Amino acid sequence: MNREVSKSVFKARALQLLREVEATGQRLVITDRGKPAIEVRPYEPTEHDALKDLRGSVLSFDRPLDPVGEEDWERADRIDPP
């Protein structure tokens, strides 16, 4: 469960509240006129592996040595320059 405090309470006790979030790992929601405005949570490092993210994203790669855009060059020959 998230703990909620108003902006004015947070302003007066910011350092204490930040230390509590760090120590307990519990998220803190700062409210503005009773509505949630900001969430403070402990930092969670994430390791980003680009190869892992891309794995499985290419469905097939047929004829990898063929020229790219060969059809486009044929069309470009038919267009007269300005």
C-alpha positions as CSV (number, residue, x, y, z in Angstrom):
1,M,0.0,0.0,0.0
2,N,1.3,3.5,-0.9
3,R,1.5,6.1,1.7
4,E,0.0,9.6,0.9
5,V,1.0,13.0,2.2
6,S,0.0,16.5,1.0
7,K,2.5,18.8,-0.6
8,S,2.7,21.0,2.4
9,V,3.5,18.1,4.7
10,F,6.1,16.9,2.2
11,K,7.7,20.3,2.1
12,A,8.0,20.4,5.8
13,R,9.4,16.9,6.2
14,A,10.9,16.1,2.8
15,L,14.3,14.7,4.1
16,Q,12.6,12.5,6.7
17,L,10.1,11.2,4.2
18,L,12.7,10.5,1.6
19,R,14.8,8.5,4.1
20,E,11.7,6.5,5.0
21,V,11.1,5.6,1.3
22,E,14.7,4.6,1.0
23,A,14.7,2.5,4.1
24,T,11.3,0.8,3.7
25,G,11.0,0.6,-0.1
26,Q,7.4,1.8,0.3
27,R,6.2,4.3,-2.3
28,L,5.1,7.7,-1.3
29,V,2.3,9.6,-3.1
30,I,2.3,13.3,-2.8
31,T,-1.1,14.9,-3.2
32,D,-2.3,18.3,-4.3
33,R,-5.7,19.2,-2.9
34,G,-6.4,15.5,-2.2
35,K,-5.5,14.3,-5.7
36,P,-2.3,12.3,-6.4
37,A,0.2,14.5,-8.1
38,I,3.7,12.9,-7.6
39,E,5.0,9.4,-6.7
40,V,8.3,9.0,-5.0
41,R,9.7,5.5,-5.1
42,P,13.1,3.8,-4.4
43,Y,15.5,3.7,-7.4
44,E,15.5,0.3,-9.1
45,P,18.5,-0.2,-11.4
46,T,17.6,-2.0,-14.6
47,E,20.1,-3.6,-16.9
48,H,19.4,-2.9,-20.5
49,D,20.5,-5.5,-23.0
50,A,19.9,-4.3,-26.5
51,L,20.4,-7.8,-28.0
52,K,18.0,-9.3,-25.6
53,D,15.4,-6.7,-26.5
54,L,15.8,-7.4,-30.3
55,R,15.9,-11.2,-30.0
56,G,12.9,-12.6,-31.8
57,S,12.0,-9.3,-33.5
58,V,13.2,-10.3,-37.0
59,L,10.8,-12.9,-38.4
60,S,12.9,-13.8,-41.5
61,F,15.8,-12.5,-43.4
62,D,15.8,-14.1,-46.8
63,R,18.6,-13.4,-49.3
64,P,20.7,-11.0,-47.1
65,L,23.2,-10.3,-49.8
66,D,20.7,-9.0,-52.4
67,P,20.8,-5.3,-53.1
68,V,18.4,-3.2,-51.1
69,G,15.9,-1.1,-53.0
70,E,16.7,-2.5,-56.5
71,E,13.1,-1.7,-57.6
72,D,13.5,1.9,-56.5
73,W,16.6,2.4,-58.7
74,E,14.6,1.1,-61.8
75,R,11.9,3.7,-61.1
76,A,14.4,6.5,-60.6
77,D,15.9,5.8,-64.1
78,R,12.4,6.6,-65.7
79,I,12.1,10.0,-64.0
80,D,13.5,13.0,-65.8
81,P,15.6,15.3,-63.7
82,P,14.1,18.8,-63.2
